[in-house]
Amino acid sequence: MTGLDRGLTPKMRPVAGNRATLVAGLDIGTSKVACLIGRLRPCQPRDALVGRSHAIDVIGISHIQSRGIKAGAVVDAGEAEQSVRQAVALAEQMAGVRVESVLLSVSAGRMHGQLIEASADARDGTVTPHDLSRAMSTAVMYATGEGRTVLHALPVGYSLDGVKGIRDPRGMVAKQFGIEMNVVTSDAAVARNLMLVVERCHLMIEAVVASPYVAGLSVLADDETALGAAVVEMGAGTTTIAVYSAGRFIHSAGFALGGNHITMDLARGLGANIADAERIKTLYGTVLTGGSDARELMTVPSAGGHEADAPQIVSRGRIANIIRQRAEEIFEMVRDRLADSPFAAEPDARVVLTGGASQLTGIPELASRILNRPARVGRPLGLSRLPNEAKSATFAVPAGLLVYPQFAHLEFTEPHPRRRAATGTDGYFGKVGRWLREGF
């Protein structure tokens, strides 16, 4: 039984520490499709953030309005395909290269992470890589429910004969060893349809990764991953969470509520059309209110758009109240999910906000009050030649996709005794095609 048969999404080969390589990241979101192309260059550890072995030069970037996507999931494959084609073509044109494969992010599908513990006997009294693979396979099978697919299976800790805190048990003597894994799953249909759209663009998929995980890889400082942090990726259609502790990714969660819901609330509350509500949110969006906000008035065109319809006069305070109510609901849902995660046991851990909705004025302060933790807005770190418009929380996920190859070696992958050709019935396209067919 192969990894694809058992619901594991594609996993990429670890990047060689002494070789340069090109990487393309594709973030298919509810509001935008972003494609970043980067050149990874080997560098000295002192010149890179912890865990990174390469410097990253961004050589191509594009972002366009997303079509055919709702709440992070495909609702119109044809429209989504055209968006992907356009975004990749623009990035290719800027980089002067042709993209053949991409790293793909997923934010939808009721993302959920769980810590799974498994133990096994060391057959020869020494823990071998085969022993570890056997235990990890058992943990992954246990965590993968019907209709779910595994986005990540990451070892968090090991034990030998009941002694915990082992970093790498391979080659060590023990009668029994244990392993704790963070297994992140998503609805299989969501991942399959996103992959299908990309495949229809004649692109290979190197790996499918969880959006909040790669957002954390791009925005967290070294001390934050060590002391503990929760990355809250506030997208247009979804809000997803990744929890880090002791330098490891240990939990994930998500729900279908995001910035677009704030836009819709404004459209309904102000009687405006959606485009005007989005513009108001972008230009004047805040969750803070002051004494003068009730006196500051602005004109809002009516939803009908007819000349005979008189525009409305609304106060800045009314706009802020509408935005704050939905933002409070989002952070209350984040609080509930963090309370059920290992994050609750980390008193010094902080919250880092990413995504477009995190850029509303006053959002960090509101998050800090509701979550009772220090909160800040995260921006991509350690990427050179990144355009100014991409140096924001909005691009945390696509930037993180370029960072991810340096952490791919941490992932559990099914052992392959013999590699097949990259094409043909047993190659990449054959396996992905078979996986897509089996899901429907």
JOURNOR-V125483 format. One record per backbone hydrogen bond with DSSP energy under -0.5 kcal/mol. NH is the residue of the N-H (numbers start at 0). CO is the residue of the C=O. Records with the same first field share a line. If there is no record, write none. Layout:
# JOURNOR-V125483
NH->CO / CO
This chain:
# JOURNOR-V125483
5->1
6->3
7->2
8->149
14->404
18->15
20->39
22->37
24->35
25->102
26->33
27->25
28->26 / 31
32->63
33->26 / 31
34->61
35->24
36->59
37->22
38->56
39->20 / 37
40->38 / 54
42->52
46->43
47->44
51->48
54->40
55->381
56->38 / 54
57->55 / 383
58->36 / 56
59->36
61->34
63->32
65->30
69->72
72->69
74->67
75->67
79->75
80->76
81->77
82->78
83->79
84->80
85->81
86->82
87->83
88->84
89->85
90->86
91->87
92->88
93->89
94->90
95->91
96->91
98->96
101->203
102->23
103->206
104->25
105->208
111->184
112->251
113->182
115->113 / 180
117->178
119->176
121->174
122->120
123->125
124->121
126->171
131->127
132->128
133->129
134->130
135->131
136->132
137->133
138->134
139->135
140->136
141->137
142->138
143->139
144->142
147->144
148->185
149->6
150->148 / 183
151->183
153->181
154->409
155->179
156->179
157->165
158->177
159->162
160->175
162->159
163->161
164->157
165->157
170->126
171->168
173->124
176->119
177->158
178->117
179->156
180->115
181->153
182->113 / 180
183->151 / 181
184->111 / 182
185->148
186->108
187->146
190->186
191->187
192->188
193->189
194->190
195->191
196->192
197->193
198->194
199->195
200->197
201->198
202->197
203->99
205->101 / 203
206->101
207->9
208->103
210->105
213->209
214->210
215->211
216->212
217->213
218->214
219->215
223->220
224->220
225->221
226->222
227->223
228->243
229->349
230->228 / 241
231->229 / 351
232->230 / 239
233->231 / 353
234->232 / 237
238->254
239->232
240->252
241->230
242->250
243->228
244->247
245->225
246->224
247->244
249->242 / 247
250->242
252->240
253->110
254->238
256->254
258->234
259->235
260->235 / 257
261->257
262->258
263->259
264->260
265->261
266->262
267->263
268->264
269->265
270->266
271->266
276->272
277->273
278->274
279->275
280->276
281->277
282->278
283->279
284->280
286->360
292->289
293->289
294->291
295->291
296->294
297->313
299->311
302->270
304->301
308->305
311->299
313->297 / 311
315->292 / 295
316->292
318->314
319->315
320->316
321->317
322->318
323->319
324->320
325->321
326->322
327->323
328->324
329->325
330->326
331->327
332->328
333->329
334->330
335->331
336->332
337->333
338->334
339->335
340->337
343->337 / 340
344->341
345->342
346->344
348->345
349->227
350->373
351->229
352->375
353->231
354->392
356->233
357->354
358->355
359->356
360->284
362->359
365->361
366->362
367->363
368->364
369->365
370->366
371->367
372->367
375->350
377->352
380->217
383->55 / 381
385->382
386->384
389->386
390->387
391->389
394->391
395->392
398->394
399->395
400->396
401->397 / 398
402->398
403->399
404->400
405->402
406->403
407->403 / 404
409->406
410->407
411->152
416->414
426->423
427->421
428->421
429->423
430->426
431->427
432->428
433->429
434->430
435->431
436->432
437->433
438->434
439->436
